[in-house]
């Protein structure tokens, strides 16, 4: 059997012999293409070459790329487990040509690699081809040069008679690069099945054919107006999934039976109580690979963008573990098996082994709590159903508010034959997606239809310049003019305004035409290679192609530059004081403050915070010069310039920022000339925002002086309170803390004695009905926290099954009801509370075991409420007397 590792080597060896440059695959993160959260195809890293935005040294390339498909155009997440061939994470084998070879050579290469004895040696009779029906050239290559019979070349037409709307006509998007494609399919049952006469025949036999290789001929460009134009240079983009070709070469019918998944699946089955390979087992195996590679790229679970995708995949895996009756954290246990299975490809995972285990343990524990609470709510809801129909908005509430997976809700409802309106449920989900998509709409460069154009930035050295208005947008719609009072977005041929990027906020200022026509720029964004000036027309008007004068807010820019330079000092100080390589995760720099996020495993105490501050202020006072230079990425690496992890840099031109001899970073932001301009630096706080992720909030210059003065005022007020001088403050505060701690301990002892006494009295006076105990009493002037402690103490008594206490004070009246878990099937705390509150205008809630509420209405007859609770309990106790005999 040929291993997947050997398949990788053979593929690269073949294309090396065909004079292709072998590129290493990118990580899953794509900083060159902000329209994608993760790489989803082999061509992603070469997109700029296909678009003609950049020149490439090599016209022929081959690569193996990690891909993740969990959303957008390529979303396979819902297919995983339902088929044997779909995955969220997979490896794409690809060869590319940029103006070198085209259709004939691309087809010949694919055919030789797949069928020649020296390479993959697949039986030619087992391969079937699809082509775009109008692509006669490709059809003839297959028929006349490769010598494939007509019966095994399927012409694929357009869908719904829409031109170029075909499975075999590739498009980058609504407009842009496009072209016909040809696909190679493996026929699993070629001996036993009839020949395919047409596309319908081919499509109807789902389990028979497996697509193994897709070759795209990029020869056209679709304009905004829908015209298809020929490109000056033709390109080739191919893709072959490693998992699929491994299944074919290892002679198995499912990707999950290959050596890529085999050991992982056996391990999952061993952990599961369902000792079979089912849909859930496949999903766990697939998702676990994706999880490990995402975390290896230093992405942490969160509720936003990449972190949200990671959390979603972890939760889906845990959910399907739950379906397989795995009810404890288990994913982290699979890591050694994955490392063995991936072999040479697991280096990245091995490096991040500790952090993967730590994150998975934490995420699984937290999500299992959500699962338990969601299941309780669902069970209660199902019990109350009268017509065996569950409302879609309730399912969406469980999912959207509590994070309870829809998959589990649907699975449970199916088993209990409860109807769910899936259409309504999809509406709720789609509405939520639209809301989140609208947030990212304004940052999409496609709105501005600029293609490859860019804005020339002169703002490193200038604060003022002349320019020409190239485009005007009002509400992101193109227009030729703007008048007074209108809000707009302006694009110029050159600018001194720094566009928001790299964590640094954009500039603000004015755009003028003579004295009467003034546009106030409130913010500036960098989108792709263009800089967008967003603001309002204060007076006069602007027309497209007007010659204007730009002037930024110099004071604001200077403060931003001070803070940006200080983030470089902060990065240096963190490395030095924490004595470990830290990874910058992001920053936010404006004129007033700095926010700096980074990965660090240990705790950061106040002493370390002080050391970081001290180190930075020491560098500020020494007045180091800040030097900026342009260099190549290769040279920057030799000179040991620091880069931000997973950020993609231009190979030919990068901007280096050097402070003294201790700080070297690649950075596109604006900076001051020397450290003395920073004046002073103060950390406001260091907080933990996620697992192993810290956030520093800091201020410099005037804002730091304001903070010092505020702190000084606080210190002076403490001095006045204790009537002492500065040198005595710490000693006095320590003494006072000791007194407070002792007092608190004494209060706790007194409180415990007081609770014991109250509980003793309540139990003595408790109601008794046929050896069954319950407590229903009114207590006066006790705070809610103490009331809860009293109930917890009463619960320790095995003979008392129900406690209902009403606390009456001057301001409000509270009620707490608690039922022993063992008997909550027969007496429910939330039902008792609901009856009381509905009759007496109260508010509250709870579950079967515990419920709390309060009364908004005054002059309520509390004695009557207690009597009603007693009556209700006595009825229940008589009704279920056989159940309560055990007490």
DATA-V386322 format. One record per residue. RES is the residue in three letters. PHI is phi as a letter, one per 30 degrees, with the letter a starting at -180 (none if undefined). Layout:
# DATA-V386322
{{RES PHI} {RES PHI}}
This chain:
# DATA-V386322
{{UNK none} {UNK d} {UNK d} {UNK d} {UNK d} {UNK d} {UNK d} {UNK e} {UNK d} {UNK d} {UNK e} {UNK d} {UNK d} {UNK e} {UNK d} {UNK d} {UNK d} {UNK c} {UNK i} {UNK c} {UNK d} {UNK d} {UNK c} {UNK d} {UNK d} {UNK d} {UNK d} {UNK d} {UNK d} {UNK b} {UNK d} {UNK d} {UNK b} {UNK d} {UNK d} {UNK c} {UNK d} {UNK b} {UNK d} {UNK b} {UNK a} {UNK d} {UNK d} {UNK e} {UNK d} {UNK c} {UNK e} {UNK d} {UNK d} {UNK d} {UNK d} {UNK i} {UNK d} {UNK a} {UNK d} {UNK b} {UNK d} {UNK c} {UNK c} {UNK b} {UNK b} {UNK b} {UNK a} {UNK b} {UNK c} {UNK d} {UNK b} {UNK b} {UNK b} {UNK b} {UNK a} {UNK i} {UNK e} {UNK c} {UNK b} {UNK c} {UNK d} {UNK d} {UNK d} {UNK e} {UNK j} {UNK d} {UNK b} {UNK c} {UNK b} {UNK c} {UNK b} {UNK d} {UNK c} {UNK a} {UNK c} {UNK c} {UNK d} {UNK b} {UNK b} {UNK b} {UNK b} {UNK c} {UNK i} {UNK c} {UNK c} {UNK b} {UNK e} {UNK e} {UNK d} {UNK d} {UNK d} {UNK d} {UNK d} {UNK d} {UNK d} {UNK d} {UNK d} {UNK d} {UNK c} {UNK d} {UNK e} {UNK d} {UNK c} {UNK d} {UNK h} {UNK d} {UNK e} {UNK e} {UNK d} {UNK d} {UNK c} {UNK b} {UNK c} {UNK c} {UNK b} {UNK d} {UNK d} {UNK c} {UNK d} {UNK d} {UNK e} {UNK d} {UNK e} {UNK d} {UNK d} {UNK d} {UNK d} {UNK c} {UNK c} {UNK d} {UNK i} {UNK c} {UNK d} {UNK e} {UNK d} {UNK c} {UNK b} {UNK c} {UNK d} {UNK c} {UNK d} {UNK d} {UNK d} {UNK h} {UNK h} {UNK c} {UNK e} {UNK i} {UNK c} {UNK b} {UNK d} {UNK c} {UNK b} {UNK d} {UNK b} {UNK d} {UNK a} {UNK d} {UNK b} {UNK j} {UNK d} {UNK a} {UNK l} {UNK d} {UNK b} {UNK b} {UNK c} {UNK c} {UNK c} {UNK c} {UNK c} {UNK d} {UNK b} {UNK d} {UNK d} {UNK d} {UNK c} {UNK d} {UNK d} {UNK d} {UNK d} {UNK b} {UNK d} {UNK d} {UNK e} {UNK d} {UNK d} {UNK d} {UNK c} {UNK d} {UNK d} {UNK d} {UNK c} {UNK b} {UNK d} {UNK c} {UNK b} {UNK c} {UNK c} {UNK c} {UNK c} {UNK d} {UNK b} {UNK b} {UNK b} {UNK c} {UNK d} {UNK d} {UNK d} {UNK j} {UNK d} {UNK c} {UNK c} {UNK d} {UNK d} {UNK d} {UNK b} {UNK d} {UNK b} {UNK b} {UNK b} {UNK b} {UNK a} {UNK b} {UNK d} {UNK e} {UNK d} {UNK d} {UNK d} {UNK d} {UNK d} {UNK d} {UNK d} {UNK c} {UNK h} {UNK b} {UNK c} {UNK b} {UNK e} {UNK d} {UNK c} {UNK d} {UNK d} {UNK d} {UNK c} {UNK e} {UNK d} {UNK d} {UNK d} {UNK d} {UNK d} {UNK d} {UNK d} {UNK d} {UNK d} {UNK d} {UNK d} {UNK d} {UNK d} {UNK b} {UNK d} {UNK b} {UNK e} {UNK d} {UNK d} {UNK d} {UNK d} {UNK d} {UNK d} {UNK d} {UNK d} {UNK d} {UNK d} {UNK e} {UNK e} {UNK d} {UNK d} {UNK d} {UNK d} {UNK d} {UNK c} {UNK i} {UNK c} {UNK c} {UNK d} {UNK a} {UNK c} {UNK b} {UNK h} {UNK d} {UNK d} {UNK d} {UNK d} {UNK d} {UNK d} {UNK d} {UNK d} {UNK e} {UNK d} {UNK d} {UNK d} {UNK d} {UNK e} {UNK d} {UNK d} {UNK d} {UNK d} {UNK c} {UNK i} {UNK c} {UNK c} {UNK b} {UNK e} {UNK b} {UNK e} {UNK d} {UNK d} {UNK d} {UNK e} {UNK e} {UNK d} {UNK d} {UNK d} {UNK d} {UNK d} {UNK d} {UNK h} {UNK d} {UNK d} {UNK c} {UNK e} {UNK d} {UNK d} {UNK e} {UNK d} {UNK c} {UNK e} {UNK d} {UNK d} {UNK d} {UNK d} {UNK d} {UNK d} {UNK d} {UNK e} {UNK d} {UNK d} {UNK d} {UNK e} {UNK d} {UNK d} {UNK d} {UNK d} {UNK d} {UNK e} {UNK d} {UNK d} {UNK d} {UNK d} {UNK d} {UNK d} {UNK d} {UNK d} {UNK d} {UNK d} {UNK d} {UNK d} {UNK d} {UNK d} {UNK c} {UNK c} {UNK h} {UNK b} {UNK c} {UNK d} {UNK d} {UNK d} {UNK d} {UNK d} {UNK d} {UNK d} {UNK e} {UNK d} {UNK d} {UNK c} {UNK c} {UNK i} {UNK d} {UNK d} {UNK d} {UNK e} {UNK d} {UNK e} {UNK d} {UNK d} {UNK d} {UNK d} {UNK d} {UNK d} {UNK c} {UNK h} {UNK c} {UNK d} {UNK b} {UNK d} {UNK d} {UNK d} {UNK d} {UNK d} {UNK d} {UNK d} {UNK e} {UNK d} {UNK d} {UNK d} {UNK d} {UNK d} {UNK d} {UNK d} {UNK d} {UNK d} {UNK d} {UNK d} {UNK d} {UNK d} {UNK d} {UNK c} {UNK d} {UNK d} {UNK d} {UNK e} {UNK d} {UNK h} {UNK c} {UNK h} {UNK c} {UNK d} {UNK b} {UNK c} {UNK d} {UNK c} {UNK c} {UNK d} {UNK d} {UNK c} {UNK c} {UNK c} {UNK b} {UNK a} {UNK c} {UNK a} {UNK b} {UNK d} {UNK c} {UNK b} {UNK b} {UNK b} {UNK c} {UNK h} {UNK i} {UNK c} {UNK d} {UNK b} {UNK c} {UNK a} {UNK b} {UNK c} {UNK e} {UNK i} {UNK d} {UNK d} {UNK a} {UNK b} {UNK c} {UNK c} {UNK c} {UNK d} {UNK b} {UNK a} {UNK c} {UNK d} {UNK d} {UNK d} {UNK e} {UNK a} {UNK h} {UNK i} {UNK d} {UNK d} {UNK d} {UNK d} {UNK b} {UNK l} {UNK b} {UNK c} {UNK b} {UNK b} {UNK i} {UNK c} {UNK d} {UNK c} {UNK b} {UNK c} {UNK c} {UNK d} {UNK d} {UNK a} {UNK b} {UNK b} {UNK c} {UNK b} {UNK i} {UNK c} {UNK c} {UNK c} {UNK c} {UNK c} {UNK c} {UNK a} {UNK b} {UNK d} {UNK d} {UNK a} {UNK i} {UNK a} {UNK b} {UNK c} {UNK d} {UNK i} {UNK d} {UNK d} {UNK b} {UNK c} {UNK c} {UNK b} {UNK d} {UNK d} {UNK d} {UNK d} {UNK d} {UNK e} {UNK d} {UNK d} {UNK d} {UNK d} {UNK e} {UNK d} {UNK d} {UNK d} {UNK d} {UNK d} {UNK d} {UNK d} {UNK d} {UNK e} {UNK d} {UNK d} {UNK d} {UNK d} {UNK d} {UNK d} {UNK d} {UNK h} {UNK a} {UNK d} {UNK c} {UNK c} {UNK d} {UNK c} {UNK l} {UNK a} {UNK b} {UNK b} {UNK b} {UNK d} {UNK c} {UNK a} {UNK b} {UNK b} {UNK b} {UNK c} {UNK a} {UNK d} {UNK a} {UNK d} {UNK c} {UNK d} {UNK c} {UNK d} {UNK d} {UNK d} {UNK d} {UNK e} {UNK d} {UNK d} {UNK d} {UNK e} {UNK d} {UNK d} {UNK d} {UNK d} {UNK d} {UNK d} {UNK d} {UNK d} {UNK d} {UNK h} {UNK d} {UNK d} {UNK c} {UNK c} {UNK c} {UNK b} {UNK c} {UNK a} {UNK d} {UNK d} {UNK d} {UNK d} {UNK d} {UNK d} {UNK d} {UNK d} {UNK i} {UNK d} {UNK d} {UNK b} {UNK d} {UNK e} {UNK i} {UNK d} {UNK c} {UNK c} {UNK d} {UNK d} {UNK d} {UNK b} {UNK b} {UNK c} {UNK c} {UNK c} {UNK c} {UNK c} {UNK h} {UNK c} {UNK c} {UNK b} {UNK b} {UNK b} {UNK d} {UNK a} {UNK c} {UNK d} {UNK c} {UNK b} {UNK d} {UNK d} {UNK a} {UNK d} {UNK d} {UNK d} {UNK d} {UNK i} {UNK a} {UNK b} {UNK b} {UNK d} {UNK d} {UNK a} {UNK c} {UNK b} {UNK c} {UNK c} {UNK a} {UNK e} {UNK i} {UNK c} {UNK c} {UNK b} {UNK c} {UNK c} {UNK b} {UNK b} {UNK b} {UNK h} {UNK d} {UNK d} {UNK d} {UNK d} {UNK e} {UNK d} {UNK d} {UNK d} {UNK d} {UNK d} {UNK d} {UNK d} {UNK d} {UNK d} {UNK d} {UNK d} {UNK d} {UNK e} {UNK d} {UNK d} {UNK c} {UNK h} {UNK b} {UNK c} {UNK e} {UNK d} {UNK c} {UNK e} {UNK d} {UNK e} {UNK d} {UNK d} {UNK d} {UNK d} {UNK d} {UNK d} {UNK d} {UNK d} {UNK d} {UNK d} {UNK d} {UNK d} {UNK d} {UNK d} {UNK d} {UNK d} {UNK d} {UNK d} {UNK d} {UNK d} {UNK d} {UNK d} {UNK d} {UNK d} {UNK e} {UNK d} {UNK d} {UNK d} {UNK e} {UNK d} {UNK d} {UNK d} {UNK e} {UNK d} {UNK d} {UNK d} {UNK b} {UNK b} {UNK h} {UNK i} {UNK c} {UNK c} {UNK b} {UNK c} {UNK b} {UNK b} {UNK c} {UNK b} {UNK c} {UNK h} {UNK b} {UNK d} {UNK e} {UNK d} {UNK d} {UNK d} {UNK d} {UNK d} {UNK d} {UNK d} {UNK d} {UNK d} {UNK d} {UNK e} {UNK d} {UNK d} {UNK d} {UNK d} {UNK c} {UNK c} {UNK b} {UNK b} {UNK b} {UNK c} {UNK c} {UNK c} {UNK c} {UNK b} {UNK d} {UNK d} {UNK a} {UNK b} {UNK c} {UNK b} {UNK b} {UNK b} {UNK b} {UNK b} {UNK d} {UNK e} {UNK e} {UNK c} {UNK d} {UNK d} {UNK c} {UNK b} {UNK c} {UNK d} {UNK d} {UNK d} {UNK d} {UNK d} {UNK e} {UNK d} {UNK d} {UNK d} {UNK d} {UNK d} {UNK c} {UNK h} {UNK c} {UNK b} {UNK l} {UNK a} {UNK l} {UNK b} {UNK d} {UNK c} {UNK b} {UNK b} {UNK b} {UNK a} {UNK b} {UNK c} {UNK d} {UNK d} {UNK c} {UNK h} {UNK d} {UNK d} {UNK d} {UNK d} {UNK d} {UNK d} {UNK d} {UNK d} {UNK d} {UNK d} {UNK d} {UNK e} {UNK e} {UNK d} {UNK d} {UNK e} {UNK d} {UNK d} {UNK d} {UNK d} {UNK c} {UNK e} {UNK d} {UNK d} {UNK d} {UNK d} {UNK d} {UNK d}}
